[in-house]
């Protein structure tokens, strides 16, 4: 019987294929009672399983070489760190001795305890690291049960890999590395969100994927025909012939459109009325710069340096950071590279004694940087040192007070002075900018314009903070609304104020990479967009078909609307250029 399941589409594309289910060992764990002597043997088994998984991850990482996306290695290192954390490796031993139980059951109990703690985090990225804990435990449990997670799903000789849709509770980075040498049609997982590593990796690998499809692993049978609509987040199980034919046509049309857009790579992004638009790329790791060039990016609009910090127990040294930044700058061959200082906050380890009440509103981003001056100086010096190799811009996140801006600028001057004393060259005229991502910054934008060289509008956080919505919380995610009149008022005020003052401003949030908002932004006066490299062709296509002089008065009318449904309707008309009478 045909039915549909809904989740979050995290990588565009349509795939049609047969389901191949991945096992979920954690759900198969039984509770066994053992004797005191057997308990010690269970502890020995547990140690051996942890060692085997560590060795397996090391071999996978080494064997992947440069063939896997760079993001994968961040998460592999994070899993290795968990495999050495006493909260995961030692605590189950106490459970085994106290409860006289088998190793598998003790490990899963401790995992559930840790997951509960991770769920207390307000920051969506940090909260979703609970899935990494689950993935690590899943791998160790499979080792304990004699079914190590080294094999790939098997298929009959008559079935091609490109006809298979992998359906799993979750996919670990190690799974994804193993899959890299194969050619599956799509991925579907029970769990995951927009900022989960599965989502990040799927976008970088251009694999159609849907995450957060509740109970997909339980409801889908092995070998069933599936349609994966990564654009709408819809999974159709056992579709009838009519639906199959319809989606086959959609799939062909999507692939044709994607092929056409690729041809725009070298075409300048210019509107019909001759306005040049800068399309830049957001990246997480140095290796991503190559993909940005291949997509036709004119530069890097946002290098999220926190990915260099996550998944390790210490802070990267100045030299290590410098080499990472220099690699990106040299790869971009003279094109601008905007490096954002780390946007970290809350407790990133398993030390739950320091769990903050609300990391999203606490000491994070620039607040954390100013509170940890030695760490901040290390990063500032590394960025400044890299600036001698190309056009580098320094971007600072979550600024909200004039005193913060002044303190940050003083820290930059301190780093410059230190480098001069050490006789280390850097760009003396490096531009310094700030993120507009909290409502007060958008409303009081003049304090930014007086002090900074450029601005970057982070719509993801701006929308969350304006509407008091955690978009990763499924209970309120439907209220996350980019076209809420209050959001548009703040965005319009920020862009208009910057344009009037002659200060360059870009948008680097998810809205920048969505073609349905391109004409809206052009009408607001935005001329610099920064997005995931894979989104550049679609946005460029919209730019080439737009006329800014025609759009400006239409957008001014939209800003006068006071209800979201009316705004949505007007934006839809804007995209089809159906003028209101």
N, C-alpha and C positions, 0 to 999 in steps of 0.2 A: 504494500500500500504506500502510495506517495504521500510525503509530508515535508514540511519545511521547518528548519531551525534557524534561529537568528543569533548573531553575535556581532562582533566588531570587525569590520573589514579593515585590515591594516596594510594590505598591499594590493594594489589594483590589478585587475585582470580577471578573466573567466577561465575556469578549468572544468573539463568533463572527464571523469574517469571512474575506475572501480576503487572501492574503499580497501585500504590495507591497515588493519588495526595494530597499534603498538600496545604491548602488554603494560599493565599497571600493577607492578608487584606489591606495592604498599597495601592495596586493598585485599591481597591474598594472604596477608600475614595472620598466623594463628597464635593464640596465647597458650604456651606450654609451660607446665610446672617442672622444675628440675631440682636435683639434689644439690647440696653445697659443693660437692666435688664436680658435678656437671656444670655448675655455675661458673667455675674457673675455666672450664673448657669452652664455655660460651664466650667468655671474655677473650680467650685466645682466638676464637673464630672471628670475633668482632675486629680485633686488631689486624688479623690477616686480611679481612675484607677491606678495611680502610687502606691498608698498604697496597692491595691489588688495584683498587680504584685510583689511587694516586699515581701508580705506575702506568695505568691505562691512559689516564688523562695526559700524562707527560708524553707518552708515545703518540697519542692522537695529535697533540699540539706540534710535536716535532715532525710528524709525517705530513701534516697539512702544508707546511712550508708557507709559500706566498700565495697558494691557491685559494685560501679561504679569506672572507672579508675580515678586515682588521678588528671589527667590533667583537668577533668571536673570541679572540684571545683575551680580551678584557674579562669576559664572563668565565672563561676557562680558569683564569687566574683567581677569580672570585671563588669559584668552586674549590680550587686547591686550598685557598685560605680557610674556607669552612671545614675542609677535611683535616685541618690541623688545629681547629679551635676546640679547647677543652669542653665548652658547652655542648659540643656535638660528639666528641670522641671519648671523653671521660665520664660525663654525667650518666650515659646509659649503663656504664659498668656498675655504678652505685645502685641503679635500678635492678640490674641483674642479681646483685648480691642481696639486696633488701627484699625483692619480690620473688627471688628464686625462679626467674623466668628465662625464656630463650632470648637470644641476642636480637633477633628480628623485632620481637614485640617491644623490648626495651628501647630500641632505637626509634621505632615509630612513636612511642609514647613521648620521648624527649623531643622529637620533631614537632609533634602537636603542641607541646609546651612552648617551643621557640616560635612557632607560627603565630600563636596567640599574642606573643610579645611584639612581633613584627607588625601585626595588624593594628597596634596602638599608634603607629607612626601616622602623622597627617600628610607628610610629603609622599606623593604617589610613587615616585621612583624608589624611595627607601622602603615603602610598604610592600612594593612588588618584589622586593628581594626575598620575601617569604617563599616565593616559587623556586628560587635558587636553592634554598634549604631543602625543600621537598625533592627537587631534582637530584641533589647530592645523596639524600637518604634513599631515594628510589634506586640509584645506581648501586649503593652499598647493599641494600636488601637483595637485589638481584644476584649480587655476588654471594651473599650468604645462602641464598636458596639454590645455588648451583646453576643460575641462568644469567651469567654476566652480560651486561648491556653492551656487547661488542658487535653483535650481528645486526644486519638490516632485515627488514621484513622480506620474507621469501615470497616469490610468486612463481606461477607455473611457467613453463617454457614458452607457452603461447601468448603470455601477457608481457607487453612492453612496459618499461618503467614509466615512460611518459604518459601512460594510461592509468597510473596509480595515484590515488589521493591518500596521503598519510593522515590517519586520524588517531590522535593521542590525547591523553589527559593533559600532557604538557610536553614540550620538546626542550631538552637541555642543549647548551652550546656544543657539548661533545656529540650529541645526536646530529646536530646540524653539520658539524665538521664531517662526520661519517657520511652524511647524505650529500656532501658537496661533490663527490665524484660520481653521483648518480643524477638522474634526470626525472624526478617525480613531477607530477602535474601540479600539486598544491599541498598545503598543510592546513589542517583543522585541529584546534585544540580546545579542550573544555575550559581552560582558564587562561588568564592573561589580559592585559590592558594595553592602552595606546603607548605607554612608556615601558612595557615589558621588553625584555631582550628579544623575545620571539618576534615582536612587532618591529623592533629596530632592525633585526637581521633580515626579516622577510622583505622589508623595503629596500635594504641595501642589495639583496640578491635578486630583486625583481621577481619573487615567487608569489603567485596569488595565495593569500592566506586569510583565514578568519580565526580570531581568538575569542575566548569567552563564550563559546557555544556550549552552554550548560548541558551536561549529560550526553554530549555527542558520542563520546566513547562507549557509553552504555546503550544508546538507542540505535546506533548504526551497526549493521552486520557486515562481517568480512565479505568482500566481493560484491557488495551492492553498488549499483551505479549512483554516482553523486555528481551534482553540479555545484561548483564553488564560485559564488559571485563575490569577489573581493571588493567590488565597488560599493555594493549595497549591504554587504555583511550577511548574505543569505546562503544557507546550505540546503539544497533540495535533495532529498533522499528518494531513491527509486522513482525518478521522474517518468511520466508517460511519454509516448512518442511525440506528441504535439509540443510539449515543453522542451524536450530534447532538441527538436528541430529549431524551435525559437531561439534557444540559447546557443546552438551551433552557429546560427546567423549572427547573433550578438558577438560571439567570440571572434568570428572572422572579421566583423566590422571593427572591433576593438583593436585587433592585431594590425589591421590595415591602417587605422588611424595612428597607431603608435609608430608604424613604419614611416608614415608621412611626416610625423612630427620630428623624427630623427633627422630628416633632411634639412630641418631648420637650424641645425647645430651652428653653422657658420653664418647664418643670416643675422644681421644687426637687429637688435630689438628696438624698433622705431615705429611710432604710431602713424596713422594715415596723414596726420597733420604735421609730421616731421619732428615729433618730440622723441628724443632719445631716452630709453629706459635702461637702467642697469639691473641685470638679473644675476644675483650672486648666490653662492651655495652655503648651506649650513653643514658643518662636518663635526665629527666627534673625535676622530683619531687621525694621526698624520697620513696613514695610508689612504684615507678617504679623498685626499686632494686630487689624486689621479682621476678618480671617478667624476669629480667636479669638472675637471678640464674636458673629459670625454663628453659630458653633458652640455658643454658650451657655456659654462659659467664664466663670467667676466672677472671673477675674483671670489674670495671667501668673505661672506658677510658676517659669519658667526662660527668661530672655532670654539666649541664647548670644551674647555680644558679640564673640566672635572672628571672626564672619562679617563684621564691619565692618573687620577688620584684614587678612583674607585677600584675595588678588587685587590687591594694590597694593604699590608699592615703598616706601611710607613709612607712618608711623603717623598715624592721623587726629588732628587737633589737638583741643585741649580743647573749643573751640567746636563743631567738627564732631560730636564725640561727644555733647556736651550737646544739640545739636539733635536727634540721632537718639533719645536717651533721652527727651527731652521729648515728642517726637512720639508715642512709645508711651504714655507716661503720660497725655497729654491724650486720646488715642484711647480709653483704657480708662475714662475718665470717673469717676475716684474709686476704681475697683477696684484691688486691690493689684497691684503690678508688681515682681517679683523680678529684679534685674539681676545676672547673674553676671560677675565680672571675667574677663578673657580667659583661656581655657584653651588656650594655645598652647605649643608646645615643639618643639625640634629646629630644623633649618634649613629655612626655607620658600622659599628661593630656589634658583636653579640653581647656586649656588656650592657645588659638591660638595667643595671642599677642607675644608669644615667639617661634613661628614656625621657626625652623632653615631653612636656604637656602638648605642645603644638609646634613642631619644627617649622611648619610653613609660615608661622607668624613669629618665630623666635629668632635665635642668633644664627642667621644663615647669610650666604652671599657676602656683600660688602660688610655687613655687621660682624661676621665671623673673621673676615680678612683684617679689619681694623682691630679686632680683639686679639688676633694672633699676628703681631707685627713682624716677627721673624719669618714666619711662613709666607706672609704677604711680600716681604722684601725679597725672599728667594725667588718667588714667581715673577715679580716686577723686573728684577735684574735679568732673569732668563729671557723675558719678552724683549727687553731693551737690547740685549746682546744680539738677539735674532734680527732686530730691525736694521742692522747694517747690511743685511743680505737682500733686502727688497722693501717694498712698500708695506710697512706694518702699522696697524692702528690698534690702540689699546682700548678695550671696552670693559666697563665695570657694571655689574648687575645690581639691581634692587636698591638704587639710590633713592632716598626719600627726603633728606634734609640738607640744607645748605651747608651745615657744619660737616656732614658726611663727605660732601663733595670737596670741601676745603681740606679735610683731613686726608682724603684719598690723593688729592693733587700734591699735598705736602709729602706724602709717602712716595709718590713718583719722583719728586725732586730729590728726596733722600737717596733713592736708588740711583738716580743719575749722578749725584755727587759721589756716591761710592764707586761707581764705575769710572768716573773721571780720575779719582784718586788712585784707582787700580790700573789706570791707563788702558782701559778696555773701550774700544770704539762702539758707538751706537748712533742712531738717528736722533740728533739733538732736537729736531723739529717734529718728532713723532706726535701724531694726533691722539688726543685722549677724549673718549666719549662715554656716555652713560646710557643705561637701559631705562626706558619708561615702561614700567610694568606694575606699578601700584597707582591707584587712583590719585593720591595726593601729588605724585610726580607729574601726572598729566594735567591736573588742575593748576598747579603752581610751576608750570614749565619754564617760566621766565628765569628762575634761579639756575636752571640747567643751561639755558641759552646764553646767560651772561658768563658762564664759567667753562663751558665745554666746547670742543671743536665739532662734534657731531653727536647724533642721537640714534638710538635703535629702539623701536617700539615692539615690545614683547607681548603680543596679543594673548598668548596662552594664559599667562599669569594675570594680565590685566583683566581679562574676562572673569577669571576665578575670583579675584579679589573684589571686583566691582559687584558681582552678583552673589558673593559669599557661597560659591558652589565648588565643591570638590568634584571635578568631572570624572575622576576615577571611581567615585562612589556610585554604584549602579542605582542606589535608591534616589539619588538626586541628579544623576547625570543628564536626565532629560531637560533639566532646567538650565543647563549650560548653553547659552544662547549668544553667538557672535553678533547677531543682528538686533539685540536688545537696544532700544533707543538710547539708554544711558551709556552703553558701551560705545555706540557710534558717536555720541556727543563727545566723549573723552578722546576717541581716536581722531575725530575731525579737528578738535581743538588743538591736539598735539601737532598734527601734521600742518595745519594752517599756521600756527604760531611759528613753527620752525621755518616754513617756507618764507613767511614774511620777514623773518630775521636773517634769512640767507644761510641758515644752519642746515647742513645736510641731515636728512632723517630717512631711515629705512624701516621696513616692517620685517621682522624675522620670525614671527609666530606661524602657526599652522594656517592662518588666514592668508598669509602671503603666498603660500604654495597652492592654494585652491583657485582654479580658474574662475569659479563662480563669483569670486570677490574682486577679480582683477580690474574690471571696469569701474567698480565702486571706488577702489583706491585711486585709480587714474583720475576719476572725477574729483576726488578730494585733493589732488595735487601731488600725490606720491609719485616719486620717480626712481626709487631704489627699493627693490624687492630682494629678500634673501630666503632661501627655501632648501629642502632636500634636493640634491642634484636630479633625481628622477622626475621632479615636478617642473623643472625648468622648461622643457619643450611645450607642455600644455599651457603654461602661463605666457610664454613667448607668442604662441599662436593667437591668444586673445589680444595681446598687445598690438600685434601686426594688423588686427582688424578693428582697432579702436581709434576714435577721434576725440582727443581730450577737450577740444573746444565745444564739441557737441555734448560731451558727457557732463561737464562742469555744472551747467544749469539744472540738469536732471538730478544730479546728486544733491544739489542744494535743496531741491524739493523733498527728496527723501529724508533729509535731516530735520525737516519740519514735522514729520510724522511722529506720532506719540504712542503707537501700538505696534508690537512686533509683527502680527500677521500682515498689517498694511506695509510694513517695511519689507518683509519677505516678498510680498507680491510685487512691490515696486522694483526690488533688485532683480527679480525674475524678468520683469519687463525690460529692465536696463540691459540685461544680457541678450535679449532678443531685439533690443532697440525699438520696442513698441512704445512710442511716446504717449504719455497720458494727454488726454484732451483737455 
